[in-house]
Amino acid sequence: AVDIPSAENWKGYQLQVWMMWHADRLVSADAKFIMALDSDVIFTLPVTRQALFDEHGRVYLASAPFLRDRTDFKVNACSAGFGLNCSRDFMFTLPFMIPKKLMQRIREHVRQQAMRRYRRSLASFDDAYAMLMEEFHDATGHAIMGFYMQAYAPEHVHEIHCPAYTKKRSPP
């Protein structure tokens, strides 16, 4: 059984992100991967094994440089949760795939980093993540998970470096 946090303390997006962080505890024991995506995603092409995994069974991990002027909160939240300078955005394409067996290791890594950052003992990942959320308001999980896989589990990923992008607006 999984204890879901009280809705009084975690609201809306925070609870959605909490569920992503604990997805390995919410899915079938036979599941090998977690697929994360936003609730407003529309699939326009078939989602196939070839679109998600390379020929060696590694998940595709697309990334692009963070745009400093638009995403400082993501850079700072990722750096705090990961313990290194994060420079790439891993929520660049959807869905975001992660091997289920890495989830507990990533949660523990974030808890350890938060204990160093806040100089206090934290009993659980949820305590650590709540502190990151309080400080950054949107402690992004995808960047932390992407950096963890890139740094500590590269054998599970096939990283694809994409160019930086900007959203261009049509003239009025």
C-alpha positions as CSV (number, residue, x, y, z in Angstrom):
1,A,0.0,0.0,0.0
2,V,1.1,3.5,-0.8
3,D,0.3,6.4,1.6
4,I,-0.8,9.3,-0.6
5,P,0.0,12.7,1.0
6,S,-2.8,14.8,2.5
7,A,-4.4,17.1,-0.1
8,E,-4.2,19.8,2.6
9,N,-0.4,19.9,2.2
10,W,0.0,19.0,-1.5
11,K,-2.2,20.6,-4.0
12,G,-2.9,20.2,-7.8
13,Y,0.4,20.0,-9.7
14,Q,2.3,19.0,-6.6
15,L,0.2,15.9,-6.0
16,Q,0.5,15.1,-9.7
17,V,4.3,15.3,-9.5
18,W,4.2,13.2,-6.2
19,M,2.4,10.5,-8.1
20,M,5.1,10.5,-10.8
21,W,7.9,10.3,-8.2
22,H,6.1,7.2,-6.7
23,A,4.9,5.6,-9.9
24,D,7.0,2.5,-9.3
25,R,5.0,1.9,-6.2
26,L,1.7,2.4,-8.0
27,V,2.1,0.1,-11.0
28,S,2.2,-3.6,-11.5
29,A,5.1,-5.6,-10.0
30,D,5.8,-6.8,-13.6
31,A,6.2,-3.3,-15.0
32,K,9.7,-2.5,-16.2
33,F,9.3,1.1,-17.2
34,I,7.4,4.2,-16.1
35,M,6.0,6.5,-18.7
36,A,5.4,10.1,-17.6
37,L,3.5,12.6,-19.6
38,D,1.4,15.7,-19.0
39,S,-2.4,15.4,-18.8
40,D,-2.8,17.6,-21.8
41,V,-0.7,15.5,-24.2
42,I,-2.3,14.6,-27.4
43,F,-0.7,11.7,-29.3
44,T,-0.5,12.5,-33.0
45,L,1.6,9.5,-34.0
46,P,1.5,5.8,-32.9
47,V,3.5,5.2,-29.8
48,T,5.6,2.2,-30.7
49,R,8.5,0.3,-29.1
50,Q,10.8,1.8,-31.8
51,A,9.7,5.3,-30.8
52,L,10.5,4.7,-27.1
53,F,13.5,2.4,-27.1
54,D,16.7,1.9,-29.2
55,E,17.7,-1.5,-30.6
56,H,19.4,-2.4,-27.3
57,G,16.3,-1.8,-25.2
58,R,17.6,1.6,-23.8
59,V,15.0,4.4,-23.4
60,Y,15.5,7.4,-25.6
61,L,16.3,10.4,-23.4
62,A,15.9,13.6,-25.4
63,S,17.3,16.8,-23.9
64,A,17.9,20.4,-24.9
65,P,19.8,23.2,-23.2
66,F,17.7,25.1,-20.6
67,L,16.8,28.6,-21.7
68,R,18.1,30.6,-18.8
69,D,15.7,33.5,-19.3
70,R,12.7,31.3,-19.1
71,T,13.5,28.4,-16.8
72,D,15.8,29.5,-14.0
73,F,13.4,27.9,-11.5
74,K,13.9,24.5,-13.2
75,V,17.7,24.9,-13.3
76,N,17.8,25.8,-9.6
77,A,15.3,23.1,-8.5
78,C,17.2,20.5,-10.5
79,S,20.6,21.6,-9.2
80,A,19.3,21.5,-5.6
81,G,17.7,18.1,-6.0
82,F,20.6,16.6,-8.0
83,G,23.6,18.3,-6.3
84,L,25.2,19.4,-9.6
85,N,24.8,22.2,-12.1
86,C,21.9,21.1,-14.3
87,S,22.1,22.5,-17.8
88,R,19.8,20.4,-19.9
89,D,16.0,20.1,-19.9
90,F,14.8,16.4,-20.1
91,M,11.1,17.2,-20.4
92,F,11.8,18.1,-23.9
93,T,9.7,15.4,-25.6
94,L,6.9,13.3,-24.3
95,P,6.5,10.7,-23.1
96,F,9.3,10.7,-20.6
97,M,10.4,7.1,-20.0
98,I,12.4,5.8,-17.0
99,P,13.3,2.3,-15.9
100,K,11.1,1.4,-12.9
101,K,14.1,-0.1,-11.0
102,L,15.8,3.3,-10.9
103,M,13.0,5.2,-9.1
104,Q,13.9,4.2,-5.5
105,R,17.6,5.1,-6.1
106,I,16.6,8.5,-7.5
107,R,14.3,9.3,-4.6
108,E,17.1,8.4,-2.1
109,H,19.6,10.5,-4.1
110,V,17.2,13.5,-3.9
111,R,16.7,12.9,-0.1
112,Q,20.4,12.8,0.5
113,Q,21.0,16.0,-1.6
114,A,18.2,17.8,0.4
115,M,19.7,16.8,3.7
116,R,23.0,18.3,2.6
117,R,21.3,21.5,1.2
118,Y,19.1,22.1,4.3
119,R,21.6,20.7,6.8
120,R,19.1,18.6,8.6
121,S,17.9,15.0,8.8
122,L,14.9,14.1,6.6
123,A,13.1,10.9,7.3
124,S,11.7,10.4,3.8
125,F,11.8,11.5,0.2
126,D,8.5,13.2,0.7
127,D,10.0,15.4,3.4
128,A,12.9,16.3,1.1
129,Y,10.7,17.0,-1.9
130,A,8.3,19.1,0.2
131,M,11.2,21.3,1.2
132,L,12.3,21.6,-2.4
133,M,8.8,22.5,-3.4
134,E,8.6,25.1,-0.7
135,E,11.8,26.7,-1.8
136,F,11.3,26.5,-5.6
137,H,7.5,26.2,-5.9
138,D,7.9,23.8,-8.8
139,A,10.7,21.4,-8.1
140,T,10.8,19.7,-11.5
141,G,11.1,16.0,-11.5
142,H,11.9,15.3,-15.1
143,A,15.1,17.3,-15.1
144,I,16.3,15.5,-11.9
145,M,15.4,12.1,-13.2
146,G,17.0,12.8,-16.6
147,F,20.2,14.0,-15.0
148,Y,20.3,11.0,-12.7
149,M,20.0,8.6,-15.6
150,Q,22.6,10.5,-17.6
151,A,25.1,10.6,-14.7
152,Y,24.5,7.4,-12.8
153,A,22.7,5.0,-15.2
154,P,23.9,5.7,-18.7
155,E,23.6,2.1,-19.6
156,H,19.8,2.5,-19.5
157,V,19.5,5.5,-21.8
158,H,20.2,6.5,-25.3
159,E,20.6,10.3,-25.0
160,I,19.6,12.5,-27.9
161,H,20.9,16.1,-27.7
162,C,18.4,18.5,-29.3
163,P,19.1,22.1,-30.1
164,A,17.7,24.9,-27.9
165,Y,14.3,26.0,-28.9
166,T,12.2,29.1,-28.4
167,K,8.5,29.5,-28.7
168,K,7.9,31.9,-31.6
169,R,4.7,33.8,-31.5
170,S,2.8,34.7,-34.6
171,P,2.4,38.5,-35.2
172,P,-1.0,39.8,-34.1
